[in-house]
Amino acid sequence: MFDRVDLLVSLVAHGDEKAFAELYDLQFPTIRGIALALLRDFHQAEEVAQEVMLEIWRLAGRFDPSRGAAMGWITQIARTRTIDRIRHCQAARTRDQRHFDHGFRREFDSVEESVLTQLDISMLHLGLLEVTALQREAVTMAFFTEQPYAEIALALGIPLATLKTRVRDGLIRIRETISQQGVCVAVA
C-alpha cells in the first residue's frame, strides 16, 4: 500500500487528477482518523482532512521520496494541520473568555448620545402638549414621582381605575403624536 501511495503522490505532483482521486479515496479516512483522535470532533476532523487533501494537491511537487515514504509525509501534514486547528480553537476560546471577563462595554459617541437624549425629551414634551390636562397630570405623576398608582389616585381624589385609564389613554396619544413626527418609539 505504501508503494502505491508513493506512486500516487508522484503522479499528483504532475497534476494527475485521477491519481489524486484515488489517493483521496485511499488516504482520506486515515487523515480524518488522525484529526479525529486529536480533535475529538467529527465535523472539525472532516474539515481538517479536506484541508490536508487540498494541501497534498498543492504541495505534492515538494514531496521528496529520498527523505521518507509518502505516507509519513501525509501523516505529518495531517498532524500539523490538526494541531494548527487545535491552537486556533484554543486562541478563539481564550480571546472570547478574555472579552467576557473584561465585560463587554459598547463604545458610544457621547455627542450622539446627548443629541438622542435631547430628541427623546423634545418628543416627550411634544407628546405631553397633545394630551388633555387630566391625562398630562396622570402621566407625569405616574412616571415622574416614585408614588404607587394607589397613592396618586388618592392624591388626585379619583378611583384607581380612572387613574390607570387616564395614564393608558395619555400614553397612547403621546405615542401617536411622536409617531406622526416620524420617530419610532415604544411607549408602554
N, C-alpha and C positions, 0 to 999 in steps of 0.2 A: 504494500500500500504506500509506503514512504517513497519508493521509487516512482510510483505513479504520481504522487503529489509533486515531487521534484520536476518531473516531466511537464505536468500541467502548469506549474509556476513559470517554467521557461517558455512555454507556449503563450501564456498570458502576457509575459514580458514583450512578446512580439505582436500583441493586440489580437490574439485568437479568442474570439468571443465564445465559440463552442467549448474551448478548453476552460474558459472562465466559468461557464455554466456548469460544467462537470465538476470543477473544483469547488464551486459554490455548493452544489448538492452533496459533495463528499465532506467538506470541512465546516459548513455552517452549523450543524448540530454540535460538533466538538467545540467550536468557538463559543456558541451560545452556552454550552455546559460550563466552560471556563468562567465566562462572565457571570453566570447564574450562581456558581459556587462562591464567588466573591461578593456579588451584589445582593443576592437573595431576593431579587425582584425580577419576575419573568419578563415583564414588559421592558424594563430597562436593559435586561440581558439581550433581548431581541434587538433593541436599538443599537447596543454596542456591537453585536455580531454584524449587523448591517454596516455599521461604520468601518469595522475591521475588513469586511469583504471589499468595500469601496477602496480602502487604503491598499489592500493587496492588489487590486486592479491598477491603481495609480503607481504603486511602488514596485511592482514585480520586476521591472528592469534593474532595480538596485539589488535584487537578491543575488548573493554570491555563493554558489554551491560549494566553493572551496572552504568556506567558513562554517559549514554545517548543513544539516538537512532542512528542506523547505518546511517540514512540519515544525521544527524548532523555531524557525523564523516566524511562522504564522502564530505559533503559541506565544511567542514574545510580544508580537503586535497585540494579540488579544489581551494578554495580561496588562500591558502598558495602557491600552485604551480603557480597560475596566478600572484600573487604578486612577486614571485621569477622571473618569466618571465619578468614582467614589470621592475624590478630592473636590470636584466641582460641587457635588451634592452637599458635602460637609461644609464647604465655604458658604454655600447658599443658606444652609441652616444656621450657621454661625452669624452671618450677616442679618438674617431675619430675627434671630434671637437678640442680637445687639440692638437692632432697631426697636424691637418690642421692649427690651429692658430700659432703654432710654426714653421710652414713651414717644408716641407719635404726636408731634405738635405741628399743626398746619401753619405754615408761614403765611402771613397775610399783610396786605398793604394797609397801614393804619389810615392813610388818607382815604382810600376806598371805603374802609370800614366806617369812617366818620361820615362820609357822604351818604352811604347807605342808611346809617342810623338816622341822619337828618331827614332823609327821604321818608323813612318809616314814620318819623314823628310828624312830618308835614302831612302825610297821607292820613294819619290818625286824627290830626286836628281837623282836616277837611271832612273826614267822615263824621266826627263829632258835631260839626256845624250843621250837618244834614239831618240829624235825628231830632226828635221832639225834646223839649226841655226836661220832661219827666224821664225819657229814655236816657238822655245825657247824664242826668243826676244818678240814675240807677247804675249805668255802666261805669261812670267814674268812681262811684263809691265801691262798686263790686271789684274793680280792678286796681284802684289806686289806694285803697285802705286795706288794712290787714284784718278787717272785721268779717266774720262769717255772715252769710246771707241772712240768717235769722236776726242778727243784731242790726243789720242795715234796714231790714223790713220794719223792725221795732222802732228804729230811729226815724224812719220816714212815716211811720204810722200807717203802713199798708200791710195787707196779708203777704205772707211769704210767696205764695203762688203768683201774686201780682208782680212782685219784685222780679221773680225769675222770668216772667213773660216780658216785662219791660227790657230786661237785660238781653234776652234772646232776640227780641224784635229789634232792639238797638244795634246789636252785633250784625244781624242780617242786613240792616240798612247801611251800616258802616262798610261792610264787605261789598255791597252793591256799588256804593259811591266810589270806593277805591278801585274796584274792577272797571268802572267806567273810565277811570283815568289811565287804564292800560297797565296797571301794576298787578302782578299775580300775588295774591295773599291767601293765607289760610287763617281765617278767624273762627274761633271755636263756636 
